[in-house]
Amino acid sequence: MTPTRSESTLYVVEESRKILIVADSEESTQKLATGIAAIIVPPSFDDYSVSILKSDTFYGTDILPVHAFFIGCDLPSPLSFTYVEILFERINLAGRPCGIFSSNPKALRYLSRLMYDSEASVGKPLLAKNGGIDQTKLGEWVKSIIEIRG
């Protein structure tokens, strides 16, 4: 919420809660990112807005205003995550809800280690076998991440 002044009265303007999805460029990961984004739209989540960024276009300032974030990759330590790795070793996101996702168990372990130093509140990882997942299960997982209290 942003306070604004109008004459002598203070009003509070509601802003949407921002959700960020950072993913590598692999097709399976982009498909999951798009699926997550499709769930975070009204009427499911009325007060939320969502953005998807490919990991090679992500900057640290992109994560500062977000309520929660999701991060995914297809393989452990992809080249496009070089900056992401450096950032998450140094940034403090204590208590910020985070969901990690992949179709590769080794990539999930990599993402778990990557998030450790940032102190983000990482929920249960999402493993989408063969790049696909039931929409109901995906919706429940997204909701569980967004509702994490750090």
ZIFENFEN-V321903 format. One record per backbone hydrogen bond with DSSP energy under -0.5 kcal/mol. NH is the residue of the N-H (numbers start at 1). CO is the residue of the C=O. E is the energy in kcal/mol with one decimal. If there is no record, write none. Layout:
# ZIFENFEN-V321903
nh=NH co=CO e=E
nh=NH co=CO e=E
This chain:
# ZIFENFEN-V321903
nh=2 co=13 e=-1.8
nh=3 co=1 e=-0.5
nh=4 co=11 e=-2.6
nh=6 co=9 e=-2.3
nh=9 co=6 e=-2.3
nh=11 co=4 e=-2.6
nh=11 co=9 e=-0.6
nh=13 co=2 e=-2.1
nh=13 co=11 e=-0.6
nh=14 co=12 e=-0.6
nh=17 co=47 e=-3.9
nh=19 co=49 e=-2.3
nh=20 co=68 e=-1.7
nh=21 co=51 e=-2.5
nh=22 co=70 e=-2.8
nh=23 co=53 e=-2.1
nh=24 co=72 e=-1.3
nh=30 co=26 e=-2.7
nh=31 co=27 e=-2.3
nh=32 co=28 e=-1.8
nh=33 co=29 e=-2.6
nh=34 co=30 e=-2.5
nh=35 co=31 e=-2.0
nh=36 co=32 e=-2.5
nh=37 co=33 e=-2.5
nh=38 co=34 e=-2.2
nh=39 co=35 e=-1.0
nh=39 co=36 e=-0.7
nh=40 co=36 e=-1.3
nh=41 co=39 e=-1.4
nh=44 co=41 e=-1.1
nh=45 co=41 e=-1.0
nh=46 co=43 e=-0.5
nh=48 co=45 e=-1.2
nh=49 co=17 e=-2.7
nh=51 co=19 e=-1.9
nh=53 co=21 e=-3.1
nh=55 co=23 e=-2.5
nh=57 co=54 e=-2.5
nh=58 co=54 e=-0.5
nh=58 co=55 e=-0.7
nh=62 co=59 e=-1.6
nh=63 co=60 e=-1.2
nh=64 co=60 e=-0.7
nh=65 co=61 e=-0.6
nh=66 co=63 e=-1.2
nh=67 co=18 e=-2.9
nh=68 co=18 e=-1.2
nh=69 co=97 e=-2.2
nh=70 co=20 e=-2.7
nh=71 co=99 e=-2.6
nh=72 co=22 e=-2.3
nh=73 co=101 e=-1.0
nh=78 co=75 e=-0.7
nh=81 co=78 e=-2.2
nh=82 co=79 e=-1.7
nh=85 co=81 e=-3.0
nh=86 co=82 e=-1.8
nh=87 co=83 e=-2.7
nh=88 co=84 e=-2.6
nh=89 co=85 e=-1.1
nh=90 co=86 e=-0.7
nh=90 co=87 e=-1.5
nh=91 co=87 e=-2.1
nh=93 co=91 e=-0.7
nh=93 co=118 e=-3.2
nh=95 co=119 e=-1.6
nh=96 co=93 e=-2.8
nh=97 co=67 e=-0.7
nh=98 co=121 e=-2.2
nh=99 co=69 e=-2.1
nh=101 co=71 e=-1.8
nh=102 co=126 e=-2.0
nh=108 co=104 e=-1.7
nh=109 co=105 e=-1.8
nh=110 co=106 e=-2.0
nh=111 co=107 e=-2.6
nh=112 co=108 e=-2.3
nh=113 co=109 e=-2.2
nh=114 co=110 e=-2.3
nh=115 co=111 e=-2.0
nh=116 co=112 e=-0.9
nh=116 co=113 e=-0.5
nh=117 co=113 e=-0.6
nh=119 co=115 e=-0.8
nh=119 co=116 e=-1.3
nh=120 co=115 e=-0.8
nh=121 co=96 e=-1.9
nh=122 co=120 e=-1.4
nh=123 co=98 e=-2.5
nh=126 co=100 e=-2.6
nh=127 co=125 e=-0.6
nh=128 co=102 e=-2.8
nh=128 co=126 e=-0.7
nh=129 co=127 e=-0.9
nh=131 co=128 e=-1.9
nh=132 co=129 e=-1.7
nh=138 co=134 e=-2.5
nh=139 co=135 e=-2.6
nh=140 co=136 e=-2.2
nh=141 co=137 e=-2.2
nh=142 co=138 e=-2.7
nh=143 co=139 e=-2.3
nh=144 co=140 e=-2.1
nh=145 co=141 e=-1.8
nh=146 co=142 e=-2.5
nh=147 co=143 e=-1.9
nh=148 co=145 e=-1.8
nh=150 co=95 e=-0.6
nh=150 co=148 e=-0.6
